[in-house]
């Protein structure tokens, strides 16, 4: 009986490792998509933006594969409560990553429109800095998952406040540009949706970090998530 239990446990571990490998591959693709989308915007590179849009198909496919394998694992291995929590966490992480991929694709779509408009001074580099911060948060959140590191996960939660503050600063800038010259309104609206999409990516990276905390401690964080986005009540920019 003991040997059978050990065999089942090792089979579960092998299957879970395969799913985790897909998660890490998915994370790498999402990080690249964020980086490339921000670079495409800054350099007004339509070809790179199109590459991001095409790459999103692979991210979507990986999410499907993760969900299928996770469902198969639950059905075949009858996991214990703690193992089931791990599988469900993996599924939630894949959903958050897929959403980040969608937001990166949206950045790329708007880049194709913005290349035909007069550039807004300083906007693209600021957006790229914000995107780099979110990219680092995402990497940290996934590292926290692999290492089951609560302190790393909490760092992600607190870095989300920096992203919110960067977004708020951009929001104010865009309002100023629009008031100064009505010809800036259309470009600034597109740039605002881009900035909001990046801010939402930060929220999804934070959600991954909170799943890590739940997986490791058995409880969601007690303190409210630090938020610094004052526009969230007034603006809804899902942009899908």
C-alpha positions as CSV (number, residue, x, y, z in Angstrom):
1,X,0.0,0.0,0.0
2,X,2.8,2.4,0.9
3,X,4.6,1.7,-2.4
4,X,1.4,2.3,-4.3
5,X,0.9,5.7,-2.6
6,X,4.5,6.6,-3.3
7,X,4.0,5.6,-7.0
8,X,0.8,7.7,-7.3
9,X,2.5,10.7,-5.6
10,X,5.5,10.6,-7.9
11,X,3.1,10.3,-11.0
12,X,1.3,13.4,-9.7
13,X,4.6,15.2,-9.2
14,X,5.7,14.4,-12.8
15,X,2.4,15.5,-14.3
16,X,2.5,18.7,-12.2
17,X,6.1,19.5,-13.3
18,X,5.0,19.2,-16.9
19,X,2.2,21.7,-16.3
20,X,4.5,24.0,-14.5
21,X,6.9,23.9,-17.4
22,X,4.0,25.1,-19.6
23,X,3.3,27.9,-17.2
24,X,6.9,29.1,-17.2
25,X,7.0,28.9,-21.0
26,X,3.8,30.9,-21.1
27,X,5.3,33.5,-18.7
28,X,8.3,33.9,-20.9
29,X,6.1,34.5,-23.9
30,X,4.1,37.1,-22.0
31,X,7.2,38.9,-20.8
32,X,8.5,39.0,-24.4
33,X,5.1,40.3,-25.6
34,X,5.1,43.1,-23.1
35,X,8.7,44.1,-23.9
36,X,8.1,43.9,-27.7
37,X,4.8,45.8,-27.6
38,X,6.4,48.7,-25.6
39,X,9.4,48.7,-28.0
40,X,7.1,48.7,-31.0
41,X,5.3,51.8,-29.6
42,X,8.5,53.7,-28.8
43,X,10.1,52.9,-32.2
44,X,6.9,53.1,-34.2
45,X,7.7,49.6,-35.5
46,X,4.6,48.2,-37.2
47,X,6.3,44.9,-38.0
48,X,7.2,44.2,-34.4
49,X,3.7,45.1,-33.3
50,X,2.3,42.6,-35.7
51,X,4.7,40.0,-34.3
52,X,3.2,40.6,-30.9
53,X,-0.3,40.1,-32.2
54,X,0.6,36.8,-33.9
55,X,2.5,35.6,-30.8
56,X,-0.7,35.9,-28.7
57,X,-2.1,32.8,-30.4
58,X,0.7,30.7,-28.8
59,X,-0.1,32.2,-25.4
60,X,-3.8,31.3,-25.8
61,X,-3.0,27.8,-26.9
62,X,-0.8,27.3,-23.8
63,X,-3.6,28.4,-21.5
64,X,-5.9,25.8,-23.2
65,X,-3.2,23.1,-22.8
66,X,-2.6,24.0,-19.1
67,X,-6.4,23.8,-18.4
68,X,-6.7,20.5,-20.2
69,X,-3.7,18.9,-18.5
70,X,-4.8,20.2,-15.1
71,X,-8.3,18.8,-15.5
72,X,-6.8,15.4,-16.6
73,X,-4.5,15.5,-13.6
74,X,-7.5,16.0,-11.2
75,X,-9.5,13.2,-12.9
76,X,-6.7,10.7,-13.0
77,X,-4.7,11.3,-9.8
78,X,-7.5,12.1,-7.3
79,X,-5.2,14.7,-5.6
80,X,-5.2,15.4,-1.9
81,X,-6.6,18.7,-0.7
82,X,-3.2,20.4,-0.7
83,X,-2.3,19.0,-4.1
84,X,-5.6,20.1,-5.5
85,X,-4.9,23.6,-4.2
86,X,-1.7,23.5,-6.2
87,X,-3.4,22.5,-9.4
88,X,-6.1,25.1,-9.0
89,X,-3.5,27.7,-8.4
90,X,-1.7,26.8,-11.6
91,X,-5.0,27.2,-13.5
92,X,-5.5,30.6,-12.0
93,X,-2.0,31.7,-12.9
94,X,-2.4,30.6,-16.5
95,X,-5.6,32.7,-16.7
96,X,-3.8,35.7,-15.4
97,X,-1.0,35.2,-17.9
98,X,-3.4,34.9,-20.8
99,X,-5.1,38.2,-19.8
100,X,-1.7,39.9,-19.8
101,X,-1.1,38.5,-23.3
102,X,-4.4,40.0,-24.4
103,X,-3.4,43.4,-23.0
104,X,0.0,43.2,-24.8
105,X,-1.9,42.4,-28.0
106,X,-4.1,45.5,-27.4
107,X,-0.9,47.6,-27.1
108,X,0.3,46.3,-30.4
109,X,-3.1,47.0,-32.1
110,X,-3.0,50.6,-31.0
111,X,0.6,51.0,-32.1
112,X,-0.6,50.4,-35.7
113,X,-3.0,53.3,-35.4
114,X,-0.6,55.7,-33.6
115,X,2.2,55.5,-36.2
116,X,-0.1,57.6,-38.4
117,X,-0.5,60.3,-35.8
118,X,1.8,63.1,-34.5
119,X,3.9,61.7,-31.6
120,X,3.1,62.9,-28.1
121,X,6.4,64.0,-26.7
122,X,7.8,61.8,-23.9
123,X,4.8,59.4,-23.9
124,X,6.4,56.3,-25.5
125,X,9.5,56.2,-23.2
126,X,7.3,56.7,-20.1
127,X,5.0,53.9,-21.2
128,X,8.0,51.7,-21.9
129,X,9.3,52.3,-18.4
130,X,6.0,51.4,-17.0
131,X,5.9,48.2,-19.1
132,X,9.3,47.2,-17.9
133,X,8.2,47.5,-14.3
134,X,5.2,45.2,-15.0
135,X,7.4,42.8,-16.9
136,X,9.7,42.6,-13.8
137,X,6.7,42.1,-11.5
138,X,5.5,39.3,-13.6
139,X,8.9,37.6,-13.6
140,X,9.1,38.0,-9.8
141,X,5.6,36.6,-9.3
142,X,6.5,33.5,-11.3
143,X,9.8,33.1,-9.4
144,X,7.8,33.4,-6.2
145,X,5.5,30.6,-7.3
146,X,8.4,28.2,-8.3
147,X,10.2,28.9,-5.0
148,X,7.0,29.2,-2.9
149,X,8.4,32.5,-1.6
150,X,5.9,34.7,0.3
151,X,8.3,37.6,0.7
152,X,8.9,37.8,-3.1
153,X,5.1,37.6,-3.6
154,X,4.6,40.5,-1.2
155,X,7.2,42.5,-3.0
156,X,5.1,42.2,-6.2
157,X,2.1,43.4,-4.3
158,X,3.9,46.5,-3.1
159,X,5.5,47.2,-6.5
160,X,2.0,47.4,-8.0
161,X,1.6,50.7,-6.2
162,X,4.5,52.1,-8.2
163,X,2.8,51.0,-11.4
164,X,-0.4,52.8,-10.3
165,X,1.5,56.0,-9.6
166,X,3.2,55.8,-13.0
167,X,-0.2,55.4,-14.6
168,X,-1.6,58.4,-12.6
169,X,1.2,60.6,-13.8
170,X,0.7,59.6,-17.4
171,X,-3.1,60.2,-17.1
172,X,-2.4,63.7,-15.9
173,X,0.1,64.3,-18.7
174,X,-2.4,63.1,-21.4
175,X,-5.1,65.4,-20.0
176,X,-2.7,68.4,-20.1
177,X,-1.8,67.6,-23.8
178,X,-5.5,67.3,-24.7
179,X,-6.3,70.6,-23.1
180,X,-3.4,72.4,-24.7
181,X,-4.2,71.3,-28.3
182,X,-7.4,69.5,-29.5
183,X,-5.3,67.8,-32.2
184,X,-3.7,65.7,-29.5
185,X,-7.0,64.3,-28.2
186,X,-7.2,61.1,-30.4
187,X,-3.5,60.1,-29.9
188,X,-3.8,60.8,-26.2
189,X,-6.9,58.7,-25.9
190,X,-5.1,55.7,-27.6
191,X,-2.1,56.3,-25.3
192,X,-4.3,56.4,-22.3
193,X,-5.9,53.0,-23.2
194,X,-2.4,51.6,-23.6
195,X,-1.3,52.9,-20.2
196,X,-4.4,51.6,-18.6
197,X,-3.8,48.1,-20.2
198,X,-0.3,48.1,-18.7
199,X,-1.7,49.0,-15.3
200,X,-4.2,46.1,-15.6
201,X,-1.2,43.8,-16.4
202,X,0.3,44.9,-13.0
203,X,-3.0,43.9,-11.4
204,X,-2.8,40.4,-12.9
205,X,0.9,40.0,-11.8
206,X,-0.3,41.0,-8.3
207,X,-3.1,38.4,-8.6
208,X,-0.5,35.7,-9.3
209,X,1.5,36.8,-6.3
210,X,-1.6,36.6,-4.1
211,X,-2.2,33.1,-5.4
212,X,1.3,32.2,-4.3
213,X,0.6,33.5,-0.8
214,X,-2.6,31.5,-0.7
215,X,-0.9,28.4,-1.9
216,X,2.0,28.7,0.6
217,X,0.1,29.9,3.7
218,X,-3.4,28.6,3.0
219,X,-4.8,32.1,3.4
220,X,-5.2,35.1,1.1
221,X,-3.3,38.3,2.3
222,X,-5.1,39.9,5.2
223,X,-4.1,43.4,4.4
224,X,-5.9,45.1,1.4
225,X,-3.9,45.3,-1.8
226,X,-2.1,48.6,-2.0
227,X,-3.7,50.7,-4.7
228,X,-2.7,54.0,-6.1
229,X,-4.9,54.3,-9.2
230,X,-7.2,57.3,-8.6
231,X,-8.9,56.9,-12.0
232,X,-10.2,53.4,-11.5
233,X,-13.6,54.6,-10.3
234,X,-14.0,56.9,-13.3
235,X,-12.4,55.0,-16.1
236,X,-13.1,51.5,-17.4
237,X,-10.6,50.5,-20.0
238,X,-10.8,46.8,-20.4
239,X,-10.4,47.5,-24.1
240,X,-11.0,44.0,-25.4
